[in-house]
Amino acid sequence: MQVSIPRKAIDELMEKYDCTSEEASKAYLTAQDMANESFVEAIEGVLGSKKKVTKKKIKCYTPKEIKTHLDKYVIGQEEYKKRICIAASYHFAMIQYLRQHPEASEVKRFRKKNTIIAGPSGSGKTYCVEVLGDLLEVPTLIIDSTDYTEAGFVGKSADDMIRELIDLAPGTSRIEQVQFINKNGGMIFVDEIDKKAKDGAVIGHDISREGFQRSVLKLIERKMVPVDNPYSPASQIQEAMERQIGKDSAKKDKMISTGNILFILGGSFERTVDNLESLVKKRIEHKGRIREDGSIVIRGFDSKEAEEKREDEKFKNYFQLANADDYIRFGLLPELVGRAPIRTFVNLLSKNDLIRIMTDTEDSILSQYKLEFSLFNIDLGITDGAIDYVAEIGQNKKTGARALVSVWENILTDFQFGLPGSNFKKLEVTRDLCERPKDLLLRMLEKSPFVDFIESFKSEYGIELVLDEGIQNYIEEIAKQENSQVSTTIKKLLTGASALNYMDYREPFKITKKMLDDPKYFDRMFTEWHNKQMKKDE
């Protein structure tokens, strides 16, 4: 708790009682404490004793119950979901057991099932933890490790993660929030932990990488962390004041133990040189080259079958074969890997996975879009062909499920802007619409893509472009040859026309075939204009 004392009040006390600033501050704080106590007593005298607040009871789930819930939101990743369900179920069940049986002698400090997750970005590592936290109703913090450094240095420290977790706990005061976590536990997902792997090129102690890993290690090993940041000016002032009035600043309610917090470390473990999968593959291949008699198999004269086998292995997920030594070779501290006994993985999402994510999950992105359009009384229908098209694009982007949002936004943006408030009450999204969204929207609105571009250009730059019928036919022919939208082709061919804005053009500007055929036409036009201006200035 932080207390601020008005300077004016201190000055008045010093003048009235002829005392020092320290004496006035001590008297002010003491009187304030007494006044607060009297106020509470007076309230209770009027309203009766303090009403007990119903404590929130955290339910324990079996691993199968947790997985059944995750299956509604996370497609595939069976091994990952199984491991994370076991870790969470047993962790929080153990916390409840030890709280209810404090005399149990067989277990005093249970070994937590901290977990390391490796796999491609966008495959559900973070999302699965979010859904898990919603089910368990325990404080769940998801952080990006790149925002943190070693304690005592500029930037967020690992200890700040614990204070941020406290902020997420239920309670009317800081003390109640701390008590909730001490009683029920919490989860912290440290994402991008691979970005904190040791860099062999750095000589000496690396505070941003190795230093952060050691800080996280201390938290995992059960550490008492100050509830308030001891390095903050407010905390230092508060501590100084408490010393002046004789209070003990090292109270238990000002510290929190990390003993009941489950830590999950995740990352893609990708980098340009020696990523985790390549380290695993090298280890396996090296082991495979050594025969039982100790002789070594020399590569270079492999059979056709062996070559085909290596071709098939391009699609193999080597994350599932990673052991502790592989993570250590990648750059994680041996002690940190040792404190995370559960190691699991996620697979790269296939086209089929992406389709299922859009159609089979309870919080499908398609449901959200349908709801958004319905807010403006527009019934949105999406065909299987459209879903198939988006899944193909998403798979090619290789960024997992998060690619789906950007693909759908690119398709639906113009419809989200143009249809609300119009006479259209239904929109059927087909594969053809996904391939040419802007052209089909303009057709629906009975508006030419050329008129739309001319109006947009004039609105943006104040210049009216003139595209006669011959030029329009020529652009349509180019769009047909390139299998592109007419609206997209116009933008591409006239990208450089924005230079007219910087040449002080105000009159209508006629577009010719020569301008369309020469990508550098407007660049040269601007250069010539600029040179003339320079000569005028001279």
C-alpha positions as CSV (number, residue, x, y, z in Angstrom):
1,M,0.0,0.0,0.0
2,Q,1.3,3.4,-0.9
3,V,0.6,6.6,1.1
4,S,1.0,10.2,-0.1
5,I,1.1,13.1,2.4
6,P,0.0,16.6,1.2
7,R,2.9,19.0,1.5
8,K,0.5,21.7,2.7
9,A,-0.6,19.6,5.6
10,I,3.0,18.9,6.7
11,D,3.8,22.6,6.5
12,E,0.8,23.5,8.6
13,L,1.7,20.9,11.3
14,M,5.3,22.2,11.4
15,E,4.2,25.8,11.9
16,K,1.4,25.0,14.4
17,Y,3.4,22.6,16.6
18,D,6.9,23.9,16.0
19,C,8.2,20.5,14.9
20,T,10.5,19.0,12.2
21,S,9.3,17.6,8.9
22,E,10.0,14.0,10.1
23,E,8.0,14.5,13.3
24,A,5.1,16.1,11.3
25,S,5.1,13.2,8.8
26,K,5.1,10.6,11.6
27,A,2.2,12.4,13.4
28,Y,0.2,12.7,10.2
29,L,0.5,9.0,9.4
30,T,-0.3,7.9,13.0
31,A,-3.3,10.2,13.2
32,Q,-4.5,8.9,9.8
33,D,-4.3,5.3,10.9
34,M,-6.3,6.1,14.1
35,A,-8.9,8.0,12.1
36,N,-9.3,5.1,9.7
37,E,-9.8,2.7,12.6
38,S,-12.4,5.0,14.2
39,F,-14.2,5.4,10.9
40,V,-14.5,1.6,10.5
41,E,-15.7,1.2,14.1
42,A,-18.3,3.9,13.5
43,I,-19.6,2.3,10.3
44,E,-19.9,-1.1,12.0
45,G,-21.7,0.5,14.9
46,V,-24.3,1.8,12.4
47,L,-24.5,-1.2,9.9
48,G,-23.3,-4.0,12.1
49,S,-20.3,-6.3,11.8
50,K,-18.5,-6.6,8.5
51,K,-20.3,-9.0,6.1
52,K,-18.3,-12.0,5.1
53,V,-17.5,-12.1,1.4
54,T,-18.3,-15.3,-0.3
55,K,-15.0,-16.8,-1.3
56,K,-14.6,-18.1,-4.8
57,K,-14.0,-21.8,-4.9
58,I,-11.8,-23.2,-7.6
59,K,-12.9,-26.4,-9.0
60,C,-10.5,-29.3,-9.7
61,Y,-10.8,-30.9,-13.1
62,T,-9.5,-34.3,-14.3
63,P,-7.1,-34.2,-17.3
64,K,-9.9,-35.7,-19.5
65,E,-12.3,-33.0,-18.4
66,I,-9.8,-30.3,-19.3
67,K,-9.0,-31.8,-22.7
68,T,-12.7,-32.2,-23.5
69,H,-13.0,-28.4,-23.0
70,L,-9.9,-27.6,-25.0
71,D,-11.1,-29.8,-27.9
72,K,-14.0,-27.3,-28.4
73,Y,-11.5,-24.5,-29.1
74,V,-8.2,-26.0,-30.2
75,I,-8.0,-28.2,-33.3
76,G,-5.5,-31.1,-33.4
77,Q,-2.3,-30.8,-31.3
78,E,-3.4,-33.9,-29.3
79,E,0.0,-34.6,-27.6
80,Y,0.3,-31.0,-26.5
81,K,-3.2,-30.8,-25.1
82,K,-2.7,-34.1,-23.3
83,R,0.5,-32.9,-21.6
84,I,-0.8,-29.5,-20.7
85,C,-4.0,-31.1,-19.2
86,I,-1.9,-33.4,-17.0
87,A,0.3,-30.6,-15.8
88,A,-2.6,-28.3,-14.9
89,S,-4.9,-30.9,-13.5
90,Y,-2.4,-32.4,-11.1
91,H,-0.8,-29.0,-10.2
92,F,-4.0,-27.4,-8.9
93,A,-5.3,-30.6,-7.4
94,M,-2.1,-30.9,-5.4
95,I,-2.5,-27.3,-4.2
96,Q,-6.0,-28.0,-2.9
97,Y,-4.9,-31.2,-1.2
98,L,-2.0,-29.7,0.6
99,R,-4.2,-26.8,1.8
100,Q,-6.9,-29.1,3.1
101,H,-4.3,-31.5,4.6
102,P,-1.5,-29.3,6.0
103,E,-0.4,-32.1,8.3
104,A,0.4,-34.4,5.4
105,S,3.9,-35.6,6.0
106,E,4.5,-37.5,2.8
107,V,4.7,-34.3,0.7
108,K,5.8,-30.9,1.8
109,R,7.2,-29.3,-1.3
110,F,5.6,-31.0,-4.4
111,R,7.5,-31.0,-7.7
112,K,5.7,-28.8,-10.1
113,K,4.9,-29.9,-13.6
114,N,6.4,-26.9,-15.3
115,T,6.3,-27.4,-19.1
116,I,8.3,-26.5,-22.2
117,I,6.4,-26.2,-25.5
118,A,8.2,-26.0,-28.9
119,G,6.6,-25.6,-32.3
120,P,5.8,-23.3,-35.2
121,S,4.3,-19.9,-34.6
122,G,0.5,-19.7,-34.9
123,S,-0.1,-23.4,-34.0
124,G,-2.0,-22.8,-30.8
125,K,0.6,-22.7,-28.0
126,T,-0.6,-19.5,-26.5
127,Y,-4.3,-19.8,-27.3
128,C,-4.5,-23.2,-25.6
129,V,-3.2,-21.7,-22.4
130,E,-5.7,-18.8,-22.7
131,V,-8.6,-21.3,-23.0
132,L,-7.1,-23.3,-20.1
133,G,-7.0,-20.3,-17.8
134,D,-10.6,-19.4,-18.6
135,L,-11.7,-22.9,-17.6
136,L,-9.7,-23.2,-14.4
137,E,-10.6,-19.6,-13.4
138,V,-7.2,-19.0,-11.9
139,P,-5.1,-15.9,-12.6
140,T,-3.3,-16.7,-15.9
141,L,-0.6,-14.3,-17.2
142,I,0.8,-14.6,-20.8
143,I,3.9,-12.5,-21.4
144,D,6.4,-12.0,-24.2
145,S,9.8,-12.7,-22.8
146,T,11.4,-10.1,-25.1
147,D,9.9,-7.4,-23.0
148,Y,11.8,-8.5,-19.9
149,T,15.4,-8.4,-18.6
150,E,17.3,-9.4,-15.5
151,A,16.2,-7.8,-12.2
152,G,17.9,-4.5,-11.4
153,F,18.4,-3.4,-15.0
154,V,16.4,-1.0,-17.2
155,G,13.1,-2.6,-18.3
156,K,10.7,-5.1,-16.9
157,S,12.3,-7.7,-14.6
158,A,11.2,-11.3,-14.2
159,D,9.8,-10.4,-10.7
160,D,7.4,-8.0,-12.5
161,M,5.6,-11.1,-14.0
162,I,4.5,-12.1,-10.5
163,R,3.2,-8.6,-9.7
164,E,1.3,-8.6,-13.0
165,L,-0.2,-11.9,-12.1
166,I,-1.4,-10.5,-8.8
167,D,-3.2,-7.7,-10.7
168,L,-5.2,-10.4,-12.5
169,A,-6.4,-12.1,-9.3
170,P,-9.8,-11.4,-7.8
171,G,-10.0,-9.3,-4.6
172,T,-10.8,-5.8,-3.4
173,S,-7.3,-5.2,-2.2
174,R,-3.7,-6.1,-3.0
175,I,-3.6,-8.3,0.1
176,E,-6.8,-10.3,-0.9
177,Q,-5.3,-10.8,-4.4
178,V,-2.1,-12.2,-2.9
179,Q,-4.0,-14.4,-0.6
180,F,-6.1,-15.8,-3.5
181,I,-2.9,-16.8,-5.4
182,N,-1.3,-18.3,-2.3
183,K,-4.5,-20.3,-1.7
184,N,-5.4,-21.3,-5.3
185,G,-2.3,-20.8,-7.4
186,G,-1.9,-19.3,-10.8
187,M,-0.3,-19.8,-14.2
188,I,2.4,-17.9,-16.1
189,F,3.0,-18.6,-19.8
190,V,6.5,-17.2,-20.8
191,D,6.2,-17.0,-24.6
192,E,9.2,-16.5,-27.0
193,I,11.5,-18.1,-24.4
194,D,13.7,-19.2,-27.3
195,K,14.5,-15.5,-27.9
196,K,16.2,-15.6,-24.5
197,A,18.5,-18.5,-25.4
198,K,22.2,-17.8,-24.8
199,D,24.1,-16.3,-27.7
200,G,27.5,-17.9,-28.2
201,A,28.8,-14.7,-29.8
202,V,28.4,-12.7,-26.6
203,I,31.3,-12.8,-24.2
204,G,30.5,-12.5,-20.5
205,H,27.2,-12.2,-18.7
206,D,24.3,-11.4,-21.0
207,I,21.6,-9.7,-18.9
208,S,19.0,-9.7,-21.6
209,R,19.2,-13.5,-22.2
210,E,21.1,-15.6,-19.7
211,G,20.3,-13.1,-17.0
212,F,16.6,-13.3,-17.7
213,Q,16.7,-17.1,-17.8
214,R,18.4,-17.2,-14.3
215,S,15.7,-14.8,-13.0
216,V,12.9,-17.1,-14.3
217,L,14.8,-20.1,-12.8
218,K,14.6,-18.5,-9.4
219,L,10.9,-17.9,-9.7
220,I,10.3,-21.5,-10.8
221,E,12.4,-22.8,-7.8
222,R,10.0,-21.1,-5.3
223,K,11.0,-17.5,-4.4
224,M,9.5,-14.9,-2.2
225,V,8.8,-11.9,-4.4
226,P,7.9,-8.4,-3.1
227,V,4.3,-7.5,-3.9
228,D,5.3,-4.0,-4.8
229,N,8.3,-3.2,-6.9
230,P,11.1,-2.4,-4.5
231,Y,13.0,-0.4,-7.1
232,S,10.1,2.0,-7.7
233,P,10.4,5.5,-6.2
234,A,7.0,5.1,-4.5
235,S,8.0,1.9,-2.7
236,Q,11.3,3.4,-1.6
237,I,9.5,6.5,-0.1
238,Q,7.0,4.3,1.6
239,E,9.7,2.1,3.1
240,A,11.5,5.2,4.4
241,M,8.3,6.5,6.0
242,E,7.6,3.2,7.7
243,R,11.1,3.2,9.2
244,Q,10.5,6.7,10.5
245,I,7.3,5.7,12.3
246,G,8.8,2.4,13.5
247,K,6.8,0.0,11.3
248,D,8.4,-3.3,10.1
249,S,8.6,-3.1,6.3
250,A,9.3,-6.8,5.9
251,K,5.8,-8.1,6.6
252,K,4.5,-11.3,5.2
253,D,1.6,-9.6,3.4
254,K,4.2,-7.7,1.4
255,M,5.7,-10.8,-0.1
256,I,4.3,-13.6,-2.3
257,S,5.7,-17.1,-2.8
258,T,5.9,-18.5,-6.3
259,G,5.5,-22.0,-5.0
260,N,1.9,-22.4,-6.2
261,I,2.5,-20.9,-9.7
262,L,2.7,-23.2,-12.7
263,F,5.2,-22.0,-15.3
264,I,4.8,-22.8,-19.0
265,L,7.7,-21.9,-21.3
266,G,6.9,-21.7,-25.0
267,G,8.6,-20.8,-28.3
268,S,9.1,-21.5,-31.9
269,F,12.8,-22.3,-31.4
270,E,13.6,-21.0,-34.9
271,R,16.7,-19.1,-36.0
272,T,18.8,-18.9,-39.1
273,V,21.6,-21.1,-37.7
274,D,21.1,-24.3,-35.7
275,N,17.4,-24.1,-34.9
276,L,16.0,-26.8,-32.5
277,E,14.8,-29.1,-35.3
278,S,18.2,-29.1,-37.1
279,L,19.9,-29.8,-33.8
280,V,17.6,-32.8,-33.2
281,K,18.1,-34.0,-36.7
282,K,21.9,-33.8,-36.5
283,R,21.9,-35.8,-33.3
284,I,19.7,-38.5,-34.7
285,E,21.7,-38.7,-38.0
286,H,24.9,-38.9,-36.1
287,K,23.6,-41.7,-33.9
288,G,22.3,-43.5,-37.0
289,R,25.8,-43.5,-38.6
290,I,27.4,-45.5,-35.9
291,R,26.9,-49.3,-36.2
292,E,26.8,-51.7,-33.3
293,D,30.4,-52.8,-34.0
294,G,31.6,-49.1,-33.7
295,S,32.1,-48.6,-37.4
296,I,30.8,-45.4,-39.1
297,V,28.5,-45.3,-42.1
298,I,29.8,-42.7,-44.7
299,R,27.1,-40.8,-46.6
300,G,27.4,-40.1,-50.3
301,F,26.5,-43.5,-51.8
302,D,23.0,-43.9,-50.4
303,S,20.5,-46.1,-52.2
304,K,17.4,-44.6,-53.9
305,E,15.3,-45.8,-51.0
306,A,17.4,-43.8,-48.6
307,E,17.1,-40.7,-50.7
308,E,13.3,-41.1,-50.8
309,K,13.3,-41.6,-47.0
310,R,15.1,-38.3,-46.6
311,E,12.6,-36.6,-48.9
312,D,9.7,-37.9,-46.8
313,E,11.4,-36.6,-43.6
314,K,11.0,-33.0,-44.9
315,F,7.5,-33.1,-43.4
316,K,8.6,-34.8,-40.1
317,N,8.2,-32.8,-36.9
318,Y,11.5,-33.1,-35.1
319,F,10.2,-31.1,-32.1
320,Q,8.6,-34.3,-30.8
321,L,12.1,-35.9,-30.6
322,A,13.8,-33.1,-28.7
323,N,15.3,-34.0,-25.4
324,A,16.8,-32.0,-22.6
325,D,20.3,-31.9,-24.2
326,D,18.8,-30.5,-27.4
327,Y,17.2,-27.6,-25.6
328,I,20.5,-27.0,-23.7
329,R,22.5,-27.0,-27.0
330,F,20.0,-24.5,-28.4
331,G,20.9,-22.1,-25.5
332,L,18.6,-22.7,-22.5
333,L,20.2,-23.1,-19.1
334,P,20.5,-26.7,-18.0
335,E,19.0,-25.8,-14.6
336,L,16.0,-24.2,-16.3
337,V,15.4,-27.2,-18.6
338,G,15.7,-29.4,-15.5
339,R,13.0,-27.5,-13.7
340,A,10.6,-28.0,-16.6
341,P,10.1,-31.8,-16.5
342,I,7.3,-31.9,-19.1
343,R,8.4,-31.2,-22.7
344,T,5.9,-31.2,-25.5
345,F,5.4,-29.9,-29.0
346,V,2.8,-28.6,-31.5
347,N,2.6,-29.4,-35.2
348,L,2.5,-27.1,-38.2
349,L,-1.1,-26.6,-39.1
350,S,-2.2,-28.1,-42.4
351,K,-4.9,-26.9,-44.8
352,N,-7.3,-29.3,-43.3
353,D,-6.5,-28.1,-39.8
354,L,-7.2,-24.5,-40.8
355,I,-10.6,-25.5,-42.3
356,R,-11.5,-27.3,-39.1
357,I,-10.4,-24.2,-37.1
358,M,-12.9,-22.1,-39.1
359,T,-15.8,-24.5,-39.0
360,D,-15.5,-26.8,-36.0
361,T,-14.5,-24.5,-33.1
362,E,-16.9,-22.8,-30.7
363,D,-15.4,-19.4,-31.1
364,S,-14.9,-19.7,-34.9
365,I,-13.8,-16.5,-36.7
366,L,-16.6,-17.1,-39.2
367,S,-19.1,-16.8,-36.3
368,Q,-17.6,-13.5,-35.4
369,Y,-17.9,-12.1,-38.9
370,K,-21.5,-13.3,-39.2
371,L,-22.3,-11.5,-35.9
372,E,-20.5,-8.3,-37.0
373,F,-22.5,-8.1,-40.3
374,S,-25.7,-9.0,-38.4
375,L,-25.2,-5.8,-36.3
376,F,-26.1,-3.9,-39.4
377,N,-28.9,-6.3,-40.5
378,I,-26.8,-8.1,-43.1
379,D,-27.1,-11.9,-43.3
380,L,-23.6,-13.2,-44.1
381,G,-23.3,-16.6,-45.8
382,I,-19.9,-18.3,-46.4
383,T,-19.6,-21.2,-48.9
384,D,-17.3,-24.2,-48.6
385,G,-15.4,-22.9,-51.6
386,A,-14.6,-19.7,-49.9
387,I,-13.4,-21.5,-46.7
388,D,-11.2,-23.8,-48.9
389,Y,-9.7,-20.7,-50.6
390,V,-8.9,-19.0,-47.3
391,A,-7.3,-22.2,-45.9
392,E,-5.1,-22.4,-49.0
393,I,-3.9,-18.9,-48.6
394,G,-3.4,-19.3,-44.9
395,Q,-1.3,-22.5,-45.4
396,N,0.9,-20.7,-47.9
397,K,1.6,-17.9,-45.5
398,K,3.0,-20.4,-43.0
399,T,2.0,-18.3,-40.0
400,G,-0.6,-20.8,-38.6
401,A,-4.1,-19.8,-37.5
402,R,-3.3,-16.1,-37.1
403,A,-3.0,-15.9,-40.9
404,L,-6.7,-16.6,-41.2
405,V,-7.7,-13.2,-39.7
406,S,-5.6,-11.2,-42.1
407,V,-6.8,-13.2,-45.1
408,W,-10.5,-12.7,-44.2
409,E,-9.9,-9.0,-43.4
410,N,-8.4,-8.4,-46.9
411,I,-11.4,-10.1,-48.5
412,L,-14.2,-8.5,-46.4
413,T,-12.8,-5.0,-45.6
414,D,-14.5,-3.2,-48.6
415,F,-17.8,-5.0,-47.9
416,Q,-17.6,-4.1,-44.2
417,F,-17.2,-0.5,-45.2
418,G,-19.6,-0.3,-48.2
419,L,-22.6,-2.5,-47.3
420,P,-23.8,-1.2,-43.9
421,G,-26.4,1.5,-44.5
422,S,-27.1,0.3,-48.0
423,N,-30.1,-1.7,-49.3
424,F,-28.2,-5.0,-49.2
425,K,-29.4,-7.4,-46.5
426,K,-27.5,-10.5,-47.6
427,L,-24.0,-11.3,-48.7
428,E,-22.9,-14.7,-50.0
429,V,-19.1,-15.1,-49.8
430,T,-18.0,-17.5,-52.6
431,R,-14.6,-18.5,-53.9
432,D,-15.0,-16.1,-56.8
433,L,-15.8,-13.3,-54.4
434,C,-12.6,-14.1,-52.4
435,E,-10.5,-14.0,-55.5
436,R,-12.0,-10.6,-56.7
437,P,-13.7,-8.9,-53.7
438,K,-13.4,-5.3,-54.8
439,D,-14.7,-5.9,-58.4
440,L,-17.7,-7.9,-57.2
441,L,-18.5,-5.3,-54.5
442,L,-18.5,-2.5,-57.2
443,R,-20.7,-4.7,-59.4
444,M,-23.1,-5.2,-56.5
445,L,-23.2,-1.4,-56.0
446,E,-23.5,-0.9,-59.8
447,K,-20.4,1.1,-59.8
448,S,-17.5,1.0,-62.2
449,P,-14.1,0.2,-60.8
450,F,-12.8,3.1,-62.9
451,V,-15.3,5.5,-61.4
452,D,-14.4,4.3,-58.0
453,F,-10.7,4.8,-58.5
454,I,-11.2,8.2,-60.0
455,E,-13.3,9.3,-57.1
456,S,-10.9,7.9,-54.5
457,F,-7.9,9.5,-56.2
458,K,-9.6,12.9,-56.3
459,S,-10.7,12.6,-52.7
460,E,-7.1,11.7,-51.7
461,Y,-5.1,14.2,-53.9
462,G,-7.6,16.7,-55.2
463,I,-6.8,15.8,-58.8
464,E,-9.3,14.4,-61.3
465,L,-7.9,11.7,-63.6
466,V,-9.4,11.2,-67.0
467,L,-9.6,7.6,-68.3
468,D,-11.4,7.4,-71.7
469,E,-13.2,4.2,-72.9
470,G,-10.2,3.0,-74.9
471,I,-7.9,3.2,-71.8
472,Q,-10.5,1.4,-69.7
473,N,-10.8,-1.4,-72.3
474,Y,-7.0,-1.6,-72.3
475,I,-6.8,-1.9,-68.5
476,E,-9.5,-4.6,-68.5
477,E,-7.5,-6.6,-71.1
478,I,-4.4,-6.4,-68.9
479,A,-6.4,-7.5,-65.8
480,K,-7.8,-10.5,-67.8
481,Q,-4.3,-11.5,-69.0
482,E,-2.9,-11.3,-65.4
483,N,-6.0,-13.0,-63.9
484,S,-6.3,-10.1,-61.6
485,Q,-9.1,-7.8,-60.3
486,V,-9.7,-4.7,-62.5
487,S,-9.6,-2.5,-59.4
488,T,-6.2,-4.0,-58.4
489,T,-4.8,-3.6,-61.9
490,I,-5.8,0.1,-62.0
491,K,-4.0,0.7,-58.7
492,K,-0.9,-1.1,-59.9
493,L,-0.6,0.7,-63.2
494,L,-1.3,4.1,-61.8
495,T,0.7,3.8,-58.5
496,G,3.1,6.5,-59.7
497,A,0.3,9.0,-60.5
498,S,0.4,10.2,-56.9
499,A,3.5,12.2,-57.9
500,L,1.0,14.7,-59.6
501,N,0.1,15.8,-56.1
502,Y,3.7,17.0,-55.5
503,M,3.8,18.8,-58.9
504,D,1.0,21.2,-58.0
505,Y,-1.4,19.8,-60.6
506,R,-5.0,21.1,-60.3
507,E,-6.5,20.6,-63.7
508,P,-8.0,17.3,-64.9
509,F,-5.1,14.9,-66.0
510,K,-5.7,12.6,-69.0
511,I,-4.2,9.1,-68.7
512,T,-2.6,7.7,-71.9
513,K,-1.5,4.2,-73.0
514,K,2.1,5.4,-72.9
515,M,1.8,6.1,-69.2
516,L,0.4,2.7,-68.5
517,D,3.1,0.8,-70.4
518,D,6.0,2.7,-68.7
519,P,6.3,1.9,-65.0
520,K,8.8,4.8,-64.6
521,Y,6.7,7.4,-66.5
522,F,5.6,9.4,-63.5
523,D,9.0,9.1,-61.9
524,R,10.7,10.7,-64.9
525,M,7.9,13.3,-65.1
526,F,8.5,14.3,-61.5
527,T,12.3,14.4,-62.0
528,E,11.9,16.7,-65.0
529,W,9.5,19.0,-63.0
530,H,11.9,19.1,-60.0
531,N,14.9,20.0,-62.2
532,K,12.9,22.9,-63.7
533,Q,12.0,24.1,-60.3
534,M,15.6,24.0,-59.2
535,K,16.6,26.1,-62.3
536,K,13.9,28.7,-61.4
537,D,15.2,29.0,-57.9
538,E,18.7,29.6,-59.2
